[in-house]
Amino acid sequence: MAMNQPGLEQLPPQGHVKLLYLGPVAPHWEVHGVFGDNRVIDEFRQRALARLQLLPPHDPQFRRNRERVNRDAERERLMIEWDLGYPEDDAAT
């Protein structure tokens, strides 16, 4: 069953997280909870960091893992914000 069917209630977000690229030296990433349930954000942080731990944004695997992190955030009803340290072209994302 698709999640975006008409008639299904749109639920409000549970929280907001910001993923910050720290630079080329490991660890590359930090995940900050802006608001929401700390337990949900901590569990999401663990999964996101497991996918991104050794990947800088220019690595080809980053694009696939970024989409996986975005889908995970959508399932958890978390708003997600990426800060890669440079402006992103909206058409490329």
N, C-alpha and C positions, 0 to 999 in steps of 0.2 A: 504494500500500500504506500503510495507516495505521500510525503509529508505535506506538500503544498496543494492539497485538494481543496476546491471551494467547499465551504461549509465547516472546515476545521478551524477551530478558534486559534487566532494568533496569540500566543502567550508572550508576556513581557520578558525581556532579558533578565537572567539571574545575576549578571555581573558584567564587568568590563575589565579586560586585560590589555596590557600594552607590552609588546615584544620589542626589545631594544637590542640592536646590534652593537656590540662593544668594540669591535675592531678585529684586526687579523690575529691577535694573540688570544689563545684559549684562556678562559672560556669566552666563546664568541657572543653568547646571548644571555639576557636577563629577562625574566617575565615578572611584571609588576601588576598586582591587582589594584585597579582603580576603585572599584566598589563591588560588593557582592559577598556571598557566603565564602568565608575563608577556606572551608573544607573543599568546596567545589573548585575554587581557584587553585589551591595547592595540588589537588589531583590533576587538574589540567596542566599546571606548571610542570609536573613530573613527566607527563606524556609529551608535552611540547619540547621540553629540553632533551628528552630521549631522541626525538626525531631531528633536532637541530644542533645537537651538541658539537659536532665536529664540522659543521657545514657553514662556510662563509657564503654570503649572498651570490657571489659569482660562480659558485659550484653548480654544475648542471643538476645534481640531485636536489639542490635547494628548492627549485621550482616545484617538483613533485611533492616534497615533504611540506612545503608551505601550503599547498592545496589540502594535504591531509590534516594539517593543523587547523586550517580554516574550517574544514568539514567537522572536525572534532569540536571546535568552538560553537559551530552552528547546532550540533546535536545537544550540547550542554546549555544552549541558549545564552552564550556569552558574546558580548560585543568584543571585537578584536581590532587592535590598532597596531600596525607595523611601523617601526622607526628604524630604517636601514641606514640612516646617516646621510642620505642623498635623496633628492626629489625623484619620485617615481612617475613614470608615464602611465596614466590611467589606462590607456589602450593596451599596454603590455601586460597588465595584471589581470 
